[in-house]
Amino acid sequence: MRTKLYKIIVLIIISTVLNKIAISCKEKNNTIKMIRGSQLEITQDIELDKNILRDIEPYHKELENKINEVLCFNLNTMSREESELESSLGNFYADVCYEKADQIFFPETKEHIDFALFNYGGIRTAIPQGEVRVEHVFKLMPFENKLVVARLSGEKVRELFQFLEKSKQAHPVSGLNLTMTDDHLSRIQIRGKTFDESKEYLVLTHDYLQHGGDNMSFFKDPIALYPLSYKVRDALIDHLRSIDTLRASLDGRFIQISESQ
């Protein structure tokens, strides 16, 4: 990891240096006279400049210290593949984001977020047993996605549940209790209350999904949108830094039963 991270930093800086645009200007009126540019493919085979390596070394050490910070201890390896419709990792992910977001949202609006939904594909790796480092969170969530709250009509929320019904994946959710009977959702509860299509709901997600990513088109064009300017990754890091031991489990928030049961 250390060698790979070092090479990535070097390549980024070299790329920046080599792709600078040369601009020639008149001294008095700053009129652009000439623009030159060239493109150089950056690969692992490129020869490293010792001067650049020397200049970035302090930044490399600082970044390495930050990425290796121990946040807490994890009792058991957590992955997104523990069961068909939920996972301890997805439950942890969604619950932390809901808790952190509601702490921001409620003081400003005097309303609580109803539930949270994120995407199965957004969880990129497992969290291993043992020390949990900042590096693990970056691998889990390598994107710059920020939390947003969308106020959705009951009709749009119905589309959301139809999406979950059809996809049959362990999308991270919080605030929901769902039962799938064979291929159909037979029970939908939001914060302990039966879903009411005549109501509006405040749904937490992140900006990529809100724009319709991962086929979640029901998030687009909400009644109202509340950006929180808080990255998903930062919410996870802040929470993990505040605890000693990470505990998460399957709790039956999304289960499947057979018609015969």
N, C-alpha and C positions, 0 to 999 in steps of 0.2 A: 504494500500500500504506500509506504513512504517513498520508494523509488518512483512508483507510478505517479504519485501526486507531484513530486518534484519535477518530473518530465512535463507534466501538464502545465505547470506554472511557467516553466521555461518556454514551452512552445507558444503559450498565449502571449508572453511578453515579446518573443522574437517576432511573432506574427504582427503584433502591433507596430513594432519598430520597422519591419520590412514593408509594411503597407502604408507608411506615412505618405501623404501627398505633398510633393514639393511645389511651393507657391512663390512666384517671383512678383514683387509689387514695386511700384514707384514710391519713392520716399514721401512725397508730399500728399498725394491724394489716394494712396493705397489701391490703385487700380490693378486688378489682376492682369498680368501679362502672359503668364504661362502656367499650365497645370500638367504635371507629368505623374504618371502612376504605373505601377507594374504589379503583377500578381505572381506570388511564389507559393507553390504548394507546400504546406507545412506537414511534415511526416516525422516519424520517429527516427528516420535516417538522416535528418538534417544535421549538419555539423554545428555543435553548440559553441557559442562565443564565450570565451573565458571571462571577458569583461562583463558581459551580461550576467553570467553566473555569479560573479562576485557582487554585482549590484543588487541582485534579487535575493541573495542568501539571507539577509536579515528578515525579509518579508516571508521567505519560505519557512524559517524557524518559527516565526510568530504564528503563521497559519497552521503549521504542524502542531504547535502547542494547543491551539484552539480546537482543532479537529479531534485531538486525542483526549480532550477533557472528559473525565468520567462523570456521568450524570447520576447514575444510580446502579442498583444491582437487579438483574432479572432472574427470577426463580426458574422459569422454564422457557425454552425456545418458543417463540410465537410466530406463526405464519398465517397467511390468508387462506390456507387450504385445509383447515382442520375439519370443516364440514361443508355441506353443499350450500347452505343459506346464511351462515354466520361464522365468524371466527373470533377468537379472543383478541387477535391483533386488530381486526376491524372494529370490534366493540370498544377497545381501548382508544383507538384513533378517533372514532366518532364522539365518544363520551368526553374526551379531553377537549376536542374542538368545541363541542356544545357548551361545556362548562366555562371555558375561557371566553367564548364569544358572548354568552349570556351575561357575564360579568361586565362586559363593555356595553352591550346593547340595552339592558334593563335600566341602568341609571340614566341613560340618555332619552329613552322612549317611554319608560314605565310600562313596558310590555315584555313578557318573556317569550323567547323563541319556542316554537311548538315542537319542532323536531329537526334532526339533521340527516342529510343524505350525502354520501360521497361515492366515489366509484371504485369498484374492485380493482380495475387496472391501474389506479393511482398508487396502490401499494406495491412498490417495486421489489421489495425483498423482505426477508424475515428479520426479527430481532432475536439474536442468539442468547442462549443462557449465559449468565455471567455479567461482567461489567458492561454497562450500556454507555457508549461514548457518543459524542456529537457526530462522529463519523457514521455511526449506525443510523442516525436520524436523517443525515444527508443522503444516505443510500436508500432509505425507506421512502423519502420524499425529496427527490432531487430537483423538483420544480419550484418556481417562485410564486406559486399560487397563493392568493390572498382570500381570506374568509369574507363572505358576503351573506346578507340575509335578504331573501326574496319574499315579498308578500304575494302569495298566490291565491287565486280563486279556488273554490272547491272543485270546480271542473278541471283546473290544471293539476290539482293534487290527485284527482282521480286518474288522470293520465300518468302521473308519477307512479301510482300503485299498479297500474296496468303494465308499466315498464318493468317494475320489479317482478310482477307475476310472469311476464314473458321471458325475462332474462335468466331467472333462476340462478343467480350468482350471489355470492356473499358480499354484496355491496355494504360498506360500513354505514350503519344507521344508529341513531340515538333518539330516544323518546318514543319509539314505536314498539308495538307488540303485534306481530303478524303471524297468522297461521295459514299455511297453504294446504288445502285439502285436494289431494291429487294434483291437478294442474291449475287450480283456481284459488285465489285468496278468499278464504271463508271468514276470517276475522281480521279487522283492522282497528287497532286502538292507538290513539295519539295521547300521550301523557295520561293513560288510563281511561280515556273516554272514547266511545265509538266514533269513528270518522263520520262527519256530517258534511255532505257536499254543498250545503247551503251556506257554509261558513268560509271565511278566509283564514289562511294559515301562514304563519311566519316560519320559513324553512331556511335552515343554515346549509350552505354549501360553499364552494369556492369559485373564483371568477371564471376559470376555464369551463367548468360545468355549467355555470350560469349563462354562458354564451352559447350553450348547446353542445358542448363537447361530450364525447362518448354517447352520442345519440340522446342526450337528455334535453330535448327540445322544449319540454314543458317549463323549463326555467327561464326561457327567453320571454321578453316582453311582460315582465311581472306587473302587478298593480303598483308596486313600489319596490325600490331597491335601496339597500343600506350597506354600502361598502364599509368594512371595518378597518381597513389598512393594517391588517395583522396577518402575517404569513402563517399558513398551516404548519410549516416546519418550526417556526418560532414558538407557536403555541405548544407543540409537542416538547420542544427543548425546555421551555419555561416550566412545564409541568414536571418533566423528568428530573430537572434540577432541584425541584422542591420536595422530592420524596427520597426515601432511603431504598425502598424495595418496590419493584414493579410487579403488581399482581393484576392479572386479567384472566377472564374465563368465558366460556360459553354460558349464557344465561337463559337461552330459550326465547330470545326476543324475535327470532324468525325461525319457525319450525315448519315441518311438513308432515302431514299425517295422511293415512289412506282413508277412503270413504267408508271402508268396512270397520274402522276403529271406532 
